[in-house]
């Protein structure tokens, strides 16, 4: 499955960069000494559908089928890294 790396800066509502490799993303993060989260996302499928497909999440409550829930859905099972001032906290 194809994937991308998405960087969300600390306190940001929107993505500040999408990259084809973790290395490319980390170069950007380190260059500007950024803080935030770098997450790997599969292409062509939502995080909500991907988590169900992988058996990581199954909706069990009515609210988990709502648009509000689906549009905010993320999974801690997605590979992700935290950065502070350009350095990975891993």
N, CA and C atoms as an extended XYZ file, in Angstrom:
270
Properties=species:S:1:pos:R:3:atomname:S:1:resname:S:1:resid:I:1 pbc="F F F"
N         0.845       -1.187        0.000 N   UNK     1
C         0.000        0.000        0.000 CA  UNK     1
C         0.884        1.241        0.000 C   UNK     1
N         0.546        2.203       -0.825 N   UNK     2
C         1.276        3.464       -0.859 CA  UNK     2
C         0.931        4.283        0.370 C   UNK     2
N         1.884        5.122        0.763 N   UNK     3
C         1.693        5.916        1.975 CA  UNK     3
C         2.366        7.272        1.837 C   UNK     3
N         1.970        8.179        2.704 N   UNK     4
C         2.601        9.488        2.813 CA  UNK     4
C         2.820        9.793        4.287 C   UNK     4
N         3.696       10.744        4.544 N   UNK     5
C         3.968       11.219        5.896 CA  UNK     5
C         3.403       12.628        6.010 C   UNK     5
N         2.566       12.850        7.022 N   UNK     6
C         1.866       14.113        7.203 CA  UNK     6
C         2.356       14.775        8.491 C   UNK     6
N         2.768       16.045        8.374 N   UNK     7
C         3.239       16.772        9.547 CA  UNK     7
C         2.201       17.798        9.964 C   UNK     7
N         1.807       17.727       11.250 N   UNK     8
C         0.918       18.710       11.865 CA  UNK     8
C         1.731       19.446       12.926 C   UNK     8
N         1.903       20.731       12.723 N   UNK     9
C         2.627       21.530       13.699 CA  UNK     9
C         1.843       21.671       14.990 C   UNK     9
N         2.555       21.825       16.088 N   UNK    10
C         1.919       21.985       17.398 CA  UNK    10
C         0.945       23.150       17.377 C   UNK    10
N        -0.280       22.912       17.812 N   UNK    11
C        -1.298       23.941       17.887 CA  UNK    11
C        -1.957       24.291       16.560 C   UNK    11
N        -1.584       23.610       15.497 N   UNK    12
C        -2.131       23.914       14.177 CA  UNK    12
C        -3.409       23.129       13.899 C   UNK    12
N        -4.328       23.734       13.174 N   UNK    13
C        -5.540       23.034       12.743 CA  UNK    13
C        -5.321       22.339       11.406 C   UNK    13
N        -4.289       22.767       10.678 N   UNK    14
C        -4.078       22.257        9.335 CA  UNK    14
C        -2.685       21.649        9.171 C   UNK    14
N        -2.566       20.777        8.216 N   UNK    15
C        -1.303       20.136        7.872 CA  UNK    15
C        -0.339       21.169        7.305 C   UNK    15
N         0.923       21.093        7.687 N   UNK    16
C         1.901       22.030        7.133 CA  UNK    16
C         2.825       21.361        6.121 C   UNK    16
N         2.715       20.049        5.966 N   UNK    17
C         3.522       19.379        4.958 CA  UNK    17
C         3.126       17.931        4.777 C   UNK    17
N         3.210       17.463        3.531 N   UNK    18
C         2.960       16.062        3.195 CA  UNK    18
C         4.159       15.585        2.398 C   UNK    18
N         4.727       14.452        2.809 N   UNK    19
C         5.991       13.993        2.245 CA  UNK    19
C         5.910       12.530        1.819 C   UNK    19
N         6.764       12.151        0.891 N   UNK    20
C         6.771       10.778        0.393 CA  UNK    20
C         7.655        9.853        1.224 C   UNK    20
N         8.444       10.415        2.133 N   UNK    21
C         9.271        9.569        3.006 CA  UNK    21
C         9.438       10.240        4.362 C   UNK    21
N         9.729        9.431        5.356 N   UNK    22
C         9.974        9.972        6.700 CA  UNK    22
C        11.224       10.844        6.676 C   UNK    22
N        12.242       10.407        5.949 N   UNK    23
C        13.489       11.165        5.877 CA  UNK    23
C        13.257       12.570        5.313 C   UNK    23
N        12.477       12.648        4.249 N   UNK    24
C        12.154       13.941        3.642 CA  UNK    24
C        11.420       14.836        4.643 C   UNK    24
N        10.483       14.274        5.379 N   UNK    25
C         9.735       15.037        6.382 CA  UNK    25
C        10.655       15.513        7.500 C   UNK    25
N        11.537       14.640        7.956 N   UNK    26
C        12.432       15.012        9.053 CA  UNK    26
C        13.417       16.103        8.644 C   UNK    26
N        13.809       16.117        7.396 N   UNK    27
C        14.680       17.201        6.924 CA  UNK    27
C        13.968       18.540        7.043 C   UNK    27
N        12.694       18.578        6.671 N   UNK    28
C        11.877       19.782        6.789 CA  UNK    28
C        11.741       20.188        8.263 C   UNK    28
N        11.395       19.228        9.108 N   UNK    29
C        11.195       19.485       10.537 CA  UNK    29
C        12.468       20.014       11.182 C   UNK    29
N        13.604       19.394       10.862 N   UNK    30
C        14.884       19.802       11.446 CA  UNK    30
C        15.354       21.150       10.904 C   UNK    30
N        15.136       21.395        9.608 N   UNK    31
C        15.560       22.656        8.999 CA  UNK    31
C        14.947       23.852        9.710 C   UNK    31
N        13.671       23.741       10.066 N   UNK    32
C        12.966       24.858       10.692 CA  UNK    32
C        12.773       24.683       12.199 C   UNK    32
N        13.353       23.620       12.762 N   UNK    33
C        13.277       23.333       14.199 CA  UNK    33
C        11.833       23.341       14.681 C   UNK    33
N        10.997       22.552       14.005 N   UNK    34
C         9.563       22.535       14.265 CA  UNK    34
C         9.174       21.594       15.392 C   UNK    34
N         8.016       21.844       15.963 N   UNK    35
C         7.414       20.977       16.969 CA  UNK    35
C         6.068       20.515       16.434 C   UNK    35
N         5.750       19.241       16.662 N   UNK    36
C         4.478       18.703       16.214 CA  UNK    36
C         4.541       17.193       16.064 C   UNK    36
N         3.630       16.653       15.260 N   UNK    37
C         3.512       15.205       15.089 CA  UNK    37
C         3.620       14.848       13.614 C   UNK    37
N         4.432       13.842       13.332 N   UNK    38
C         4.589       13.292       11.984 CA  UNK    38
C         3.918       11.924       11.979 C   UNK    38
N         2.946       11.729       11.077 N   UNK    39
C         2.152       10.505       11.049 CA  UNK    39
C         2.142        9.909        9.652 C   UNK    39
N         2.274        8.582        9.586 N   UNK    40
C         2.194        7.886        8.305 CA  UNK    40
C         0.735        7.565        8.006 C   UNK    40
N         0.275        7.959        6.811 N   UNK    41
C        -1.100        7.710        6.362 CA  UNK    41
C        -1.084        6.877        5.081 C   UNK    41
N        -2.006        5.938        4.978 N   UNK    42
C        -2.139        5.193        3.721 CA  UNK    42
C        -2.825        6.078        2.683 C   UNK    42
N        -2.456        5.896        1.424 N   UNK    43
C        -3.091        6.658        0.341 CA  UNK    43
C        -4.328        5.941       -0.165 C   UNK    43
N        -5.340        6.709       -0.489 N   UNK    44
C        -6.530        6.154       -1.111 CA  UNK    44
C        -7.539        5.534       -0.173 C   UNK    44
N        -7.324        5.705        1.141 N   UNK    45
C        -8.259        5.167        2.128 CA  UNK    45
C        -8.217        6.063        3.365 C   UNK    45
N        -9.346        6.268        3.988 N   UNK    46
C        -9.378        7.092        5.198 CA  UNK    46
C        -8.765        6.344        6.377 C   UNK    46
N        -8.345        7.089        7.376 N   UNK    47
C        -7.833        6.472        8.600 CA  UNK    47
C        -8.914        5.620        9.255 C   UNK    47
N       -10.144        6.078        9.192 N   UNK    48
C       -11.296        5.356        9.758 CA  UNK    48
C       -11.471        3.993        9.070 C   UNK    48
N       -11.500        3.994        7.748 N   UNK    49
C       -11.664        2.742        7.008 CA  UNK    49
C       -10.434        1.844        7.137 C   UNK    49
N        -9.238        2.449        7.123 N   UNK    50
C        -7.998        1.689        7.258 CA  UNK    50
C        -7.962        0.950        8.595 C   UNK    50
N        -8.320        1.641        9.670 N   UNK    51
C        -8.298        1.027       11.000 CA  UNK    51
C        -9.266       -0.154       11.072 C   UNK    51
N       -10.413       -0.033       10.439 N   UNK    52
C       -11.363       -1.149       10.406 CA  UNK    52
C       -10.810       -2.307        9.574 C   UNK    52
N       -10.251       -1.973        8.428 N   UNK    53
C        -9.678       -2.991        7.540 CA  UNK    53
C        -8.556       -3.774        8.225 C   UNK    53
N        -7.757       -3.077        9.020 N   UNK    54
C        -6.633       -3.701        9.725 CA  UNK    54
C        -7.067       -4.407       11.014 C   UNK    54
N        -8.331       -4.289       11.386 N   UNK    55
C        -8.829       -4.913       12.605 CA  UNK    55
C        -8.425       -4.179       13.868 C   UNK    55
N        -8.029       -2.927       13.728 N   UNK    56
C        -7.587       -2.107       14.856 CA  UNK    56
C        -8.770       -1.460       15.561 C   UNK    56
N        -9.803       -1.153       14.795 N   UNK    57
C       -10.971       -0.452       15.332 CA  UNK    57
C       -12.227       -0.994       14.664 C   UNK    57
N       -13.247       -1.207       15.475 N   UNK    58
C       -14.569       -1.567       14.965 CA  UNK    58
C       -15.590       -0.696       15.691 C   UNK    58
N       -16.403        0.052       14.961 N   UNK    59
C       -17.408        0.875       15.626 CA  UNK    59
C       -18.399       -0.005       16.388 C   UNK    59
N       -18.671        0.386       17.627 N   UNK    60
C       -19.597       -0.382       18.468 CA  UNK    60
C       -20.729        0.474       19.029 C   UNK    60
N       -20.585        1.796       18.881 N   UNK    61
C       -21.588        2.716       19.407 CA  UNK    61
C       -22.179        3.522       18.249 C   UNK    61
N       -23.430        3.902       18.346 N   UNK    62
C       -24.062        4.670       17.254 CA  UNK    62
C       -23.283        5.934       16.862 C   UNK    62
N       -22.712        6.637       17.851 N   UNK    63
C       -21.992        7.872       17.537 CA  UNK    63
C       -20.717        7.630       16.726 C   UNK    63
N       -20.215        6.394       16.732 N   UNK    64
C       -19.005        6.077       15.977 CA  UNK    64
C       -19.273        5.901       14.477 C   UNK    64
N       -20.519        6.016       14.082 N   UNK    65
C       -20.904        5.983       12.673 CA  UNK    65
C       -21.255        7.380       12.151 C   UNK    65
N       -21.167        8.387       12.995 N   UNK    66
C       -21.586        9.730       12.605 CA  UNK    66
C       -20.486       10.452       11.827 C   UNK    66
N       -20.898       11.424       11.035 N   UNK    67
C       -19.926       12.196       10.255 CA  UNK    67
C       -18.931       12.914       11.164 C   UNK    67
N       -19.411       13.465       12.277 N   UNK    68
C       -18.519       14.165       13.197 CA  UNK    68
C       -17.416       13.272       13.726 C   UNK    68
N       -17.757       12.049       14.073 N   UNK    69
C       -16.761       11.106       14.583 CA  UNK    69
C       -15.782       10.712       13.473 C   UNK    69
N       -16.310       10.362       12.315 N   UNK    70
C       -15.477        9.889       11.201 CA  UNK    70
C       -14.517       10.971       10.718 C   UNK    70
N       -14.967       12.213       10.630 N   UNK    71
C       -14.099       13.271       10.104 CA  UNK    71
C       -13.002       13.689       11.077 C   UNK    71
N       -13.109       13.309       12.341 N   UNK    72
C       -12.071       13.604       13.331 CA  UNK    72
C       -11.239       12.374       13.686 C   UNK    72
N       -11.546       11.232       13.102 N   UNK    73
C       -10.938        9.974       13.511 CA  UNK    73
C        -9.441        9.924       13.203 C   UNK    73
N        -8.685        9.491       14.177 N   UNK    74
C        -7.276        9.142       14.010 CA  UNK    74
C        -7.041        7.879       14.824 C   UNK    74
N        -5.949        7.216       14.538 N   UNK    75
C        -5.636        5.984       15.256 CA  UNK    75
C        -4.223        6.046       15.809 C   UNK    75
N        -4.082        5.772       17.083 N   UNK    76
C        -2.755        5.721       17.692 CA  UNK    76
C        -1.934        4.573       17.119 C   UNK    76
N        -2.590        3.657       16.397 N   UNK    77
C        -1.888        2.538       15.774 CA  UNK    77
C        -1.150        2.934       14.501 C   UNK    77
N        -1.450        4.125       13.982 N   UNK    78
C        -0.688        4.613       12.837 CA  UNK    78
C         0.713        4.970       13.320 C   UNK    78
N         1.716        4.622       12.521 N   UNK    79
C         3.086        4.980       12.892 CA  UNK    79
C         3.174        6.500       12.982 C   UNK    79
N         3.692        7.005       14.101 N   UNK    80
C         3.784        8.445       14.290 CA  UNK    80
C         4.916        8.786       15.251 C   UNK    80
N         5.406       10.021       15.128 N   UNK    81
C         6.531       10.490       15.938 CA  UNK    81
C         6.263       11.919       16.387 C   UNK    81
N         6.713       12.226       17.595 N   UNK    82
C         6.552       13.560       18.172 CA  UNK    82
C         7.890       14.297       18.081 C   UNK    82
N         7.807       15.578       17.755 N   UNK    83
C         9.020       16.410       17.620 CA  UNK    83
C         8.884       17.649       18.471 C   UNK    83
N        10.001       18.056       19.035 N   UNK    84
C        10.081       19.285       19.819 CA  UNK    84
C        11.323       20.029       19.350 C   UNK    84
N        11.116       21.219       18.832 N   UNK    85
C        12.230       22.054       18.328 CA  UNK    85
C        13.102       21.279       17.342 C   UNK    85
N        12.474       20.513       16.460 N   UNK    86
C        13.188       19.799       15.414 CA  UNK    86
C        13.760       18.461       15.804 C   UNK    86
N        13.608       18.077       17.054 N   UNK    87
C        14.182       16.805       17.533 CA  UNK    87
C        13.066       15.810       17.856 C   UNK    87
N        13.281       14.571       17.448 N   UNK    88
C        12.306       13.519       17.694 CA  UNK    88
C        12.363       13.095       19.151 C   UNK    88
N        11.198       12.966       19.774 N   UNK    89
C        11.108       12.575       21.179 CA  UNK    89
C        11.127       11.056       21.367 C   UNK    89
N        11.298       10.311       20.282 N   UNK    90
C        11.218        8.834       20.356 CA  UNK    90
C        12.300        8.225       21.197 C   UNK    90
